[in-house]
Amino acid sequence: MIHFYHVTKRFDQYSTALHDVTFHIEKGEFVFLTGASGAGKSTMLKLILRQMQPTDGQVVVNGRNLKAMKRSQLPFFRREIGMVFQDFKLIERMTVFENLSFILTVLGVPPREHKKRAYSALRAVSLHHKLNAYPLQLSGGEQQRIAIARALINDPLVIVADEPTGNLDPDLTQEIIQIFAEANLRGSTVLIATHDRELIEQSGRRVITLDHGRITDEKVAVPQRAPRAESIFGIGG
Amino acid sequence: MPSRDDALPKTTLSYFFREAIRRMWVSKRTSFVAVAMIAISLFIVGAFLLVAENLGRAVAQAGGKSRVNIYLDVDATPQQIAAVDAWLAAHHDFAGRRFVSKEVALARFRQYFANLSDVVGQLDENPFPASFECEIAPAVAQSPAFANVSSELRSIAGVDEVQYDWEWVEKLKKLINLVNIAGLAAGGLLAIAAAFTIANVIRLTMLLYREEIDIMRLVGATERMIRGPFLIEGVLQGFIGAAVSIALLLTAFLSGRHFLAPRNSLLWGFLFNGFLPWRKLLALIAGGMLAGFLGSWLSVRESGEERA
């Protein structure tokens, strides 16, 4: 589903975010991407969403070579990806409902279905009572959950999340990861960038580790504390 | 998965309008400037059109018949007047003749040029000559044979001048063309300025929504979805500007007719004869919307180029 072939991303001669990175994520996988700040995680996610183009190499997502993709096809490609941004990217002047409704408008969903679908997406992140609130009236954690609801509202083929639990307490982290796991069960391929070591170690999922723009490790995490891992990933495979 | 149908659904159009109206409301001041520019431009175009329209009506009223005015000498004797009358009676082309005495001519002047009547009152004697007004079929009046008849008329004692109104009709037609061209030129220039004002207003709005536009692109909105509300905003500004200009024009017209026309002067009578026909009003509205569209199109096109 997501394939990187010898991808290098260089911003200038002194700054190279990714060096000859090759990896493959198959359809239906749930993968963690980890590494210290500045390791190249966000750059990788931006390449997947084609927010930027690689300097060298190829990125293929859902069978599309992103380098060869026409600009006119880009919006339709992005609709297949549910992206959770690190800075949430919620539209501040819109209410929570309007933020979700806007996505549904973009997708061509009839307005009469907007309320039902928005409510259902918000219920999944336990924020259905915040339908009419504005993003700035919410805490960082709540905004993050709204961003997650927005990313999942369309059951996307691929879910890409940049530090989706960065602002959440352990209980909410568990809840959110469970939501991603459910989406994964429904068929979405999930890639989560995080540096929450504990979360990764308990996941039992494949982990790609980046360091200074290079993949330094690729393994399946072995849960250290089974009870919590089961509680988080109990429904996953 | 989402539909890839590129046609604009009704919901998208309603989104365009809702967003455009909301953005105009949020940026009330800049929107006001754009609307005012359009309104001023189209008011000027409309004013020229209105003058030309009413002059055109005057021409049309005169167009069905040709009038010949035979002015007599100021000191023409009753015998000379009778001789002219007899000559006219003998020529059946002049069958529809009417005698206008010096007194009637003076009274008409006082009626048409009310503000100059005092000047005439200060004169010792009536300066206006008596005349015969004859209505002649246009085909006859403009035939070569008629030229001989009129030169014979000029040679009769007591006849001072023979004037044909189709001469001033022709002059008026030229004037109408001139007014139309001047109106279109002045209005066109102002409309271009208005379009650029709208372009700048839309550019400002796009800057204001830059972050939001980026988010829209990231979640899969097409360029049409992003640009649509801005284009509609420009068109709406143009439409409102045109509507305001028509309202101002109608107010000016009705005020003019109310305050100036009762003075019954010839000029005001001509100018306030009637308002613009609906076709020209529609053209003004279409012009406003076009200027708005061009302005916003210019801005969204630039934003696309920047992105590329």
Contacts between the chains, C-beta under 8 A, distances in Angstrom:
chain1	res1	chain2	res2	distance
A	49	B	218	6.7
A	51	B	218	7.0
A	71	B	308	7.8
A	75	B	217	7.4
A	75	B	220	4.7
A	75	B	221	6.1
A	75	B	222	4.5
A	75	B	223	7.7
A	75	B	225	7.7
A	76	B	2	7.3
A	76	B	4	5.5
A	76	B	220	6.9
A	77	B	220	7.7
A	78	B	217	7.8
A	78	B	218	6.6
A	78	B	219	6.6
A	78	B	220	3.9
A	79	B	1	7.8
A	79	B	2	4.8
A	79	B	219	7.7
A	79	B	220	3.6
A	80	B	1	6.8
A	83	B	218	6.6
A	83	B	219	7.5
A	85	B	218	7.6
A	89	B	214	8.0
A	89	B	215	4.8
A	89	B	218	6.6
A	90	B	215	7.9
A	91	B	212	5.3
A	91	B	215	6.0
A	93	B	212	7.6
A	102	B	216	7.8
A	102	B	219	7.8
A	103	B	219	5.6
A	103	B	220	8.0
A	105	B	11	6.5
A	105	B	12	7.0
A	105	B	15	5.3
A	106	B	216	7.4
A	106	B	219	6.2
A	106	B	220	5.6
A	106	B	221	4.8
A	106	B	225	6.2
A	107	B	2	4.3
A	107	B	3	7.8
A	107	B	220	7.4
A	108	B	2	6.1
A	108	B	3	4.9
A	108	B	5	7.3
A	108	B	9	6.0
A	108	B	11	7.4
A	108	B	12	7.5
A	110	B	11	6.4
A	111	B	11	5.6
A	111	B	14	8.0
A	150	B	219	7.5
A	154	B	2	7.0
A	157	B	1	7.7
